[in-house]
């Protein structure tokens, strides 16, 4: 377990290993030595005061006789082991500026690890962690995975469950980008384990939960309940959150509001944008704008007079659970042809081509796109992506039946995906006291042997099940599962007259 250092023992390395709350008070300590200044730079950076952090860093370089205008890799001969942590701060600067380093610069930082004490695993891990993020920005997924493993080894060597938890969090995004939702889910399990071992800090646990819900939504098509998202937002914004995780939260809030046709969705979205601006996390703001523009967009092509395409890179597009409209908003009329790297986006692009073909009555062209992309959706488990294109697939299947072509595959699409989605919509309406998600859990409760079984049946996490059960118990005024079942039957919410087709 990570331990917070006493005030007199706060060092740059102990700060790196700890949540910000454990050392934020060190900012007001009178010490202005090298290590204390590095801690203050770190505090500025993590508090969202990026410009102040970099100004303090430049002043420190000048005081040490180093050139603030020249990268440290080019001043390496002037650096000693004592000065080596400056490299960590320089790399934080790259993170704040969203710099895309060249391969030579990336491997230059790897080589610079030799400046550190061989046992300085905290700083070694920090370098590998940031190189993981730089490689991810370049969509170099294999090097990113390699850096992740090196960071995990370094953090395990220094006994920091807390820092290792962040690597698993990053790996979740990496696996989603690679199209491997099962591996992403396992990464969240590992992240939760690490953060629990580090004292279960609220913000970090909330980040894991939100990212897990995002992964589950892609895998199952089931979005979290809106009331479940609110406490996650509170926990995250009062802690040290990674900006991409707030983008995930914004995505879930947006998709939930969109599905419910909630007119307040843009108001909530604007609130999260404000938080990002205040924290100086402007890198993800264009992706926030993409969702806002999508809200006002309709149809598979750009409308005359629509805002110009945003042209965001793939690493942020994949986070917003993109559909064909997202593609058009971002890439405009070239969306169907733009070269893409990430499998999830290539599949969405194929859907766009198929959607346009079926709308134009070009059945053979639609089949060339929709049949292969359905195979991909089925093999990768991208249920949410299918749900966004259900009308296109339904129309295609109808054409298959009418033309007596691809009958077996059309039947598989209908029976395996279209029919279950339609069945969910035919479920008995939830009592007004319960959300639809709560009602779905309640209907399964009499036959479920455990929370794990409920989670498996709904395709969500056990944490989500526990959240819904707590709310159900409170609304029924009970404290146990058996009492909840009895109370729900007395009220007529479940029983012989209630379908359980969820």
C-alpha positions in Angstrom: 0.0 0.0 0.0 1.2 3.5 -0.8 1.9 5.6 2.3 1.6 9.3 2.5 4.8 10.8 3.7 4.9 13.1 6.8 5.2 16.8 6.1 8.9 16.8 6.9 9.6 14.0 4.5 7.8 15.1 1.4 10.1 14.7 -1.6 9.5 14.8 -5.3 9.4 11.0 -5.5 7.1 10.6 -2.6 4.8 13.2 -4.2 4.8 11.3 -7.5 3.7 8.2 -5.6 0.8 9.9 -3.8 -2.6 11.5 -4.5 -2.4 15.3 -4.7 -4.2 15.7 -1.4 -1.4 13.9 0.4 1.2 16.6 -0.4 -0.7 19.7 -1.7 0.1 21.5 1.6 3.8 21.4 0.7 3.3 24.2 -1.7 3.3 26.7 1.2 6.4 25.3 2.9 9.4 27.8 2.9 11.9 25.4 1.5 13.1 26.5 -2.0 15.7 23.8 -2.6 15.7 21.7 -5.8 13.5 18.9 -4.5 11.0 21.3 -2.9 10.8 23.3 -6.0 10.1 20.2 -8.1 7.3 19.3 -5.7 5.8 22.8 -6.1 6.0 22.5 -9.9 4.2 19.2 -9.7 1.5 20.7 -7.5 1.0 23.6 -9.9 0.7 21.1 -12.8 -1.8 18.8 -11.1 -3.9 21.8 -9.9 -4.4 22.8 -13.5 -2.0 25.8 -13.2 0.0 24.7 -16.2 1.5 28.1 -17.1 2.6 28.7 -13.6 4.2 25.3 -13.4 6.2 25.8 -16.6 7.2 29.3 -15.6 8.5 28.0 -12.2 10.3 25.2 -14.2 12.0 27.7 -16.5 13.1 29.8 -13.6 14.6 26.7 -12.0 16.5 25.8 -15.2 17.9 29.3 -15.3 19.0 29.1 -11.7 20.8 25.8 -12.4 22.6 27.3 -15.4 20.6 25.4 -18.0 18.9 26.9 -21.1 15.1 27.0 -20.7 14.8 27.4 -24.5 16.7 24.2 -25.3 15.4 20.6 -24.7 17.2 18.8 -21.9 18.1 16.0 -24.2 20.3 18.5 -26.0 21.9 19.6 -22.7 22.4 16.1 -21.4 26.1 16.5 -20.7 25.3 19.2 -18.2 22.8 17.0 -16.2 23.8 15.1 -13.1 21.9 12.4 -11.3 20.6 15.1 -8.9 19.2 17.0 -11.9 17.7 14.0 -13.6 14.1 14.6 -12.3 14.0 17.7 -14.4 13.4 15.3 -17.3 10.2 14.2 -15.7 9.0 17.8 -15.5 10.0 18.5 -19.1 7.9 15.5 -20.2 5.0 16.8 -18.2 5.3 19.9 -20.3 5.0 17.8 -23.4 1.8 16.3 -21.9 0.3 19.8 -21.2 1.1 21.0 -24.7 -0.2 17.8 -26.3 3.2 17.4 -28.0 3.6 14.6 -30.5 7.3 13.6 -30.1 9.3 12.2 -33.0 10.4 8.5 -32.6 14.0 9.8 -32.1 12.9 12.0 -29.2 10.8 9.2 -27.6 13.8 6.8 -27.6 16.0 9.7 -26.5 14.0 9.9 -23.3 14.2 6.1 -22.8 18.0 6.5 -23.1 18.0 9.4 -20.6 16.8 7.0 -17.9 20.5 6.1 -17.5 20.9 9.5 -15.8 18.8 8.3 -12.9 19.9 6.1 -10.0 19.4 2.5 -11.2 17.0 2.0 -8.2 15.0 5.2 -8.9 12.0 3.2 -10.0 9.5 6.0 -9.3 11.1 8.3 -11.9 11.8 5.4 -14.3 8.1 4.5 -14.1 7.1 8.2 -14.6 9.2 8.3 -17.8 7.7 5.1 -19.2 4.2 6.2 -18.2 4.5 9.5 -20.2 6.1 7.7 -23.1 3.1 5.4 -23.1 0.9 8.4 -23.5 3.0 10.0 -26.2 3.1 6.7 -28.2 -0.7 6.5 -27.8 -1.1 10.0 -29.1 0.8 8.8 -32.2 -1.5 5.7 -32.3 1.6 3.6 -32.1 -0.2 1.0 -30.0 2.5 -1.7 -29.9 5.2 0.7 -28.4 2.5 2.1 -26.1 1.8 -1.4 -24.7 5.5 -2.0 -24.3 6.0 1.2 -22.3 3.0 0.3 -20.2 4.6 -3.0 -19.2 7.9 -1.3 -18.4 6.0 1.2 -16.2 4.2 -1.5 -14.4 7.5 -3.3 -13.6 9.0 -0.1 -12.3 6.0 0.8 -10.1 5.9 -2.8 -8.7 9.6 -2.5 -7.9 9.0 0.6 -5.8 5.8 -0.8 -4.3 3.4 1.8 -5.7 0.0 0.4 -6.2 -1.3 3.9 -6.7 0.9 4.6 -9.8 0.4 1.2 -11.2 -3.4 1.8 -11.1 -3.0 4.7 -13.6 -1.1 2.4 -16.0 -4.0 0.0 -16.0 -6.4 2.9 -16.6 -4.3 4.0 -19.6 -4.3 0.4 -20.8 -8.1 0.4 -20.8 -8.0 3.2 -23.4 -5.3 1.5 -25.3 -7.3 -1.8 -25.6 -10.4 0.1 -26.6 -8.5 1.8 -29.3 -7.1 -1.6 -30.4 -10.7 -3.0 -30.5 -10.2 -5.4 -27.6 -13.0 -4.7 -25.2 -12.4 -7.9 -23.2 -8.8 -6.8 -22.5 -10.0 -3.3 -21.7 -12.4 -4.7 -19.1 -9.6 -6.8 -17.5 -7.4 -3.7 -17.3 -10.2 -1.9 -15.3 -10.3 -4.8 -12.9 -6.6 -4.5 -12.4 -6.9 -0.7 -12.0 -9.6 -1.2 -9.3 -7.4 -3.7 -7.5 -4.4 -1.3 -7.4 -6.4 1.7 -6.3 -8.1 -0.3 -3.6 -4.7 -1.4 -2.3 -3.7 2.3 -2.3 -6.6 3.2 0.0 -9.4 3.5 -2.6 -9.1 7.3 -3.3 -12.5 8.6 -4.4 -11.4 10.3 -7.7 -9.3 7.3 -8.9 -12.0 4.8 -8.1 -14.6 6.9 -9.9 -12.4 7.1 -13.0 -12.1 3.3 -13.0 -15.9 3.0 -12.6 -16.7 5.5 -15.4 -14.3 3.9 -17.8 -15.7 0.4 -17.0 -19.2 1.7 -17.7 -18.0 3.1 -21.0 -16.5 -0.3 -22.0 -19.6 -2.1 -20.9 -21.8 0.3 -22.9 -19.8 -0.5 -26.0 -20.0 -4.3 -25.3 -23.7 -4.5 -24.3 -25.4 -1.4 -25.8 -26.6 -0.6 -22.2 -25.9 2.9 -21.0 -25.6 3.6 -17.2 -28.5 5.3 -15.4 -28.2 9.1 -15.4 -28.4 9.3 -11.7 -25.4 6.9 -11.4 -23.2 9.4 -13.3 -23.8 12.4 -11.0 -21.8 11.0 -7.9 -19.0 9.9 -10.3 -18.7 13.5 -11.6 -18.6 14.9 -8.1 -15.8 12.4 -7.1 -13.7 13.1 -10.2 -13.8 16.9 -10.3 -12.7 17.1 -6.7 -9.6 15.0 -7.3 -6.8 14.5 -9.7 -8.6 13.2 -12.8 -7.1 12.4 -16.2 -8.8 14.6 -18.8 -9.7 11.7 -21.1 -11.7 10.1 -18.2 -13.7 13.3 -18.0 -14.3 13.0 -21.7 -15.6 9.5 -21.1 -17.9 10.8 -18.4 -19.1 13.6 -20.8 -19.6 10.9 -23.5 -21.8 8.8 -21.3 -23.8 11.8 -20.1 -24.3 12.9 -23.7 -25.3 9.5 -25.0 -27.7 8.9 -22.1 -29.3 12.3 -22.6 -29.4 11.8 -26.3 -31.2 8.4 -25.9 -33.7 9.9 -23.5 -34.1 13.0 -25.6 -33.3 15.1 -22.5 -33.2 18.7 -23.4 -30.8 19.4 -20.6 -28.1 17.4 -22.1 -26.3 20.4 -23.6 -26.5 22.2 -20.3 -24.7 19.4 -18.5 -22.2 19.2 -21.4 -21.4 22.9 -21.0 -20.8 22.4 -17.3 -18.1 19.7 -18.0 -16.5 21.9 -20.7 -16.2 24.7 -18.1 -14.4 22.3 -15.7 -12.0 21.4 -18.4 -11.3 25.0 -19.3 -10.7 26.0 -15.6 -8.3 23.1 -15.2 -6.4 24.0 -18.4 -7.3 20.7 -20.0 -8.0 22.1 -23.4 -6.7 19.1 -25.4 -10.1 17.3 -25.1 -12.3 20.4 -25.7 -12.5 19.8 -29.5 -14.0 16.3 -28.8 -16.5 18.0 -26.5 -17.4 20.3 -29.4 -17.8 17.3 -31.7 -20.6 15.9 -29.5 -22.3 19.3 -29.3 -22.2 19.7 -33.1 -23.5 16.1 -33.5 -26.5 17.1 -31.4 -27.6 19.6 -34.0 -26.7 17.5 -37.0 -29.1 15.2 -38.9 -28.6 12.9 -41.9 -25.7 11.0 -43.3 -24.2 14.0 -45.1 -23.2 17.5 -44.1 -26.0 20.0 -44.4 -25.5 23.2 -46.4 -24.3 25.9 -44.0 -23.1 23.4 -41.4 -20.0 24.3 -39.4 -16.8 23.1 -41.1 -15.6 19.6 -40.2 -13.5 19.5 -37.0 -11.0 17.0 -38.3 -10.0 15.6 -34.9 -7.6 12.7 -34.7 -8.8 9.2 -34.0 -7.7 8.8 -30.4 -10.3 11.2 -29.2 -13.0 10.3 -31.7 -13.0 6.7 -30.5 -13.8 7.8 -27.0 -17.1 9.5 -27.9 -18.7 6.2 -28.9 -18.9 7.4 -32.5 -21.7 6.7 -34.9 -22.0 7.6 -38.6 -23.2 11.1 -37.7 -20.1 11.6 -35.6 -18.0 10.6 -38.6 -19.7 13.2 -40.9 -19.5 16.0 -38.3 -15.8 15.4 -37.9 -14.6 14.6 -41.4 -17.4 16.1 -43.6 -18.0 14.8 -47.0 -14.8 12.8 -47.0 -15.8 10.8 -43.9 -16.6 7.6 -46.0 -13.1 7.7 -47.6 -10.7 9.2 -45.1 -7.8 6.7 -44.2 -8.3 5.4 -40.6 -6.2 3.3 -38.3 -8.5 2.2 -35.4 -10.7 -0.8 -36.0 -13.7 0.7 -34.2 -13.6 3.8 -36.5 -13.1 1.7 -39.6 -16.2 -0.3 -38.7 -18.2 2.9 -38.3 -16.9 4.2 -41.6 -18.1 0.9 -43.3 -21.5 1.4 -41.7 -21.6 4.9 -43.2 -20.9 3.5 -46.6 -23.5 0.9 -46.2 -26.0 3.4 -44.9 -25.5 5.6 -47.9 -25.8 2.7 -50.3 -29.0 1.4 -48.9 -30.6 4.9 -48.9 -29.6 5.2 -52.5 -31.2 1.8 -53.4 -27.8 0.2 -54.2 -28.3 -3.1 -52.6 -25.2 -4.9 -53.9 -23.0 -2.0 -52.7 -24.7 -2.0 -49.3 -24.1 -5.8 -49.0 -20.4 -5.3 -49.7 -20.1 -3.0 -46.7 -22.8 -4.2 -44.3 -22.2 -7.9 -44.3 -18.4 -7.7 -43.5 -18.9 -5.0 -40.9 -21.6 -7.1 -39.2 -19.1 -10.0 -39.0 -16.7 -7.5 -37.4 -19.2 -6.2 -34.9 -20.2 -9.7 -34.0 -16.7 -10.9 -33.5 -15.5 -7.8 -31.5 -18.7 -7.5 -29.4 -19.5 -3.9 -30.5 -23.2 -4.1 -29.6 -23.6 -0.3 -29.1 -22.2 0.3 -32.6 -24.8 -2.1 -34.0 -27.6 -0.4 -32.0 -26.7 3.0 -33.7 -27.2 1.4 -37.1 -30.2 -0.8 -36.4 -32.5 1.0 -38.8 -29.9 0.5 -41.6 -29.6 -3.2 -40.8 -33.4 -3.6 -40.5 -33.8 -2.1 -43.9 -31.0 -4.2 -45.4 -32.5 -7.4 -43.9 -35.9 -6.5 -45.4 -34.2 -6.1 -48.8 -32.5 -9.5 -48.4 -35.9 -11.2 -47.8 -37.5 -9.4 -50.7 -34.7 -10.3 -53.0 -34.2 -13.8 -51.6 -30.5 -13.1 -51.1 -28.2 -13.6 -48.1 -31.2 -15.1 -46.3 -29.1 -17.0 -43.6 -27.0 -14.0 -42.7 -30.0 -11.7 -42.7 -31.7 -14.1 -40.3 -28.6 -14.1 -38.0 -28.7 -10.3 -37.9 -32.4 -10.3 -37.2 -32.5 -13.1 -34.5 -29.1 -12.2 -32.9 -29.4 -8.4 -32.7 -32.5 -6.8 -34.1 -35.0 -9.0 -32.2 -33.3 -8.6 -28.8 -33.2 -4.8 -29.2 -36.9 -4.8 -30.1 -37.7 -7.0 -27.2 -36.0 -4.6 -24.8 -38.3 -1.9 -26.0 -41.4 -4.1 -25.4 -40.5 -4.7 -21.8 -43.3 -3.7 -19.4 -42.8 0.0 -18.5 -41.0 0.6 -15.2 -43.0 1.9 -12.3 -42.6 5.7 -12.1 -40.6 5.3 -8.9 -37.9 3.3 -10.7 -35.6 4.0 -13.6 -35.6 1.5 -16.5 -32.2 0.2 -15.4 -33.5 -0.3 -11.8 -36.6 -2.1 -13.1 -34.5 -4.4 -15.3 -32.5 -5.4 -12.2 -35.6 -5.8 -10.1 -37.3 -8.2 -12.7 -34.2 -10.4 -12.6 -33.9 -10.4 -8.8 -36.1 -13.4 -7.9 -34.1 -15.8 -10.1 -30.6 -14.4 -9.6 -28.4 -16.1 -7.1 -25.8 -13.3 -6.7 -24.8 -9.8 -7.8 -22.4 -11.4 -10.1 -25.2 -13.3 -11.8 -27.2 -10.1 -12.1 -24.2 -8.4 -13.6 -23.7 -11.2 -16.1 -27.4 -11.2 -17.1 -27.4 -7.4 -17.7 -24.0 -7.2 -19.2 -22.8 -4.6 -16.7 -20.4 -4.5 -13.8 -21.1 -5.7 -10.3 -20.5 -2.1 -9.1 -23.4 -1.0 -11.3 -25.6 -3.7 -9.9 -24.8 -2.7 -6.4 -25.6 0.9 -7.2 -29.0 0.0 -8.6 -29.8 -2.4 -5.7 -29.0 0.3 -3.2 -31.4 2.7 -4.9 -34.1 0.0 -5.2 -33.8 -0.9 -1.5 -34.1 2.8 -0.6 -37.2 3.3 -2.7 -38.8 0.2 -1.3 -37.8 1.0 2.3 -36.0 -2.3 2.8 -32.5 -3.4 3.5 -32.4 -6.9 2.1 -32.9 -8.7 -1.2 -35.6 -11.0 0.0 -37.5 -8.1 1.5 -37.2 -6.1 -1.7 -38.7 -9.0 -3.7 -41.6 -9.3 -1.3 -42.2 -5.6 -1.3 -42.1 -5.4 -5.1 -44.6 -8.3 -5.4 -47.0 -6.6 -3.0 -46.8 -3.4 -5.1 -47.4 -5.4 -8.2 -44.1 -4.4 -9.7 -43.0 -8.0 -10.3 -44.8 -11.3 -10.3 -46.9 -13.3 -12.7 -48.2 -10.2 -14.3 -44.8 -8.9 -15.0 -42.6 -9.8 -18.0 -38.9 -10.5 -17.4 -37.8 -10.1 -21.0 -34.9 -7.9 -20.1 
